[in-house]
Amino acid sequence: MKKGIHPEYHTVTVTCSTCGNTFESGSVLKELRVDTCAKCHPFFTGEQKFVQAAGRVEKFNRRLQKKQN
């Protein structure tokens, strides 16, 4: 490897701007700020709703009821 052309790799503190959670990671930057993290993102907290799937199930049930009648 050539000397002097690679950026320095640091241990940095990552701060979430939504919930204020902090954790350590590695980066070539001195400081990192993220919009959402695993503590406040709806997918990881279980608050995400699958609206599209719910509509499909209802549509299927209506078609099934029509066929049975």
DADAQUI-V541496 format. One record per residue. N is the residue number from 1. RES is the residue in one small letter. SS is DSSP state (a for helix, b for strand, c for the rest). PSI is psi in degrees with one decimal (999 if undefined). NEAR is the number of other ideal C-beta (glycine too) atoms within 12 Angstrom. Layout:
BEGIN
n,res,ss,psi,near
N,RES,SS,PSI,NEAR
N,RES,SS,PSI,NEAR
END
This chain:
BEGIN
n,res,ss,psi,near
1,m,c,141.8,5
2,k,c,142.3,5
3,k,c,143.4,5
4,g,c,-0.8,7
5,i,c,-10.5,7
6,h,c,139.1,9
7,p,c,155.7,11
8,e,c,137.2,13
9,y,c,125.4,12
10,h,b,157.1,16
11,t,b,121.4,16
12,v,b,160.3,20
13,t,b,122.2,19
14,v,b,129.6,26
15,t,b,129.9,21
16,c,b,125.9,22
17,s,c,-15.6,15
18,t,c,-52.7,17
19,c,c,-11.8,18
20,g,c,4.2,15
21,n,c,142.0,22
22,t,b,146.7,18
23,f,b,163.4,18
24,e,b,144.8,14
25,s,b,-179.0,20
26,g,b,141.6,16
27,s,b,164.6,18
28,v,c,-10.6,14
29,l,c,160.3,17
30,k,c,-30.7,15
31,e,c,141.3,16
32,l,b,137.0,22
33,r,b,132.4,20
34,v,b,155.2,25
35,d,c,-44.0,14
36,t,c,151.8,20
37,c,c,-176.9,24
38,a,c,-20.4,17
39,k,c,-27.1,20
40,c,c,-3.2,18
41,h,c,133.0,18
42,p,a,-32.6,15
43,f,a,-42.7,14
44,f,a,-24.7,15
45,t,a,-11.3,16
46,g,c,8.8,10
47,e,c,-5.0,11
48,q,c,135.1,12
49,k,c,137.6,12
50,f,c,81.2,13
51,v,a,-39.2,10
52,q,a,-43.5,11
53,a,a,-37.8,12
54,a,a,-40.9,12
55,g,a,-35.3,13
56,r,a,-39.8,13
57,v,a,-44.4,14
58,e,a,-41.2,14
59,k,a,-42.7,14
60,f,a,-45.1,14
61,n,a,-37.9,14
62,r,a,-42.3,14
63,r,a,-37.8,13
64,l,a,-40.9,12
65,q,a,-37.0,11
66,k,a,-39.8,10
67,k,a,-33.0,9
68,q,a,-27.0,8
69,n,c,999,7
END
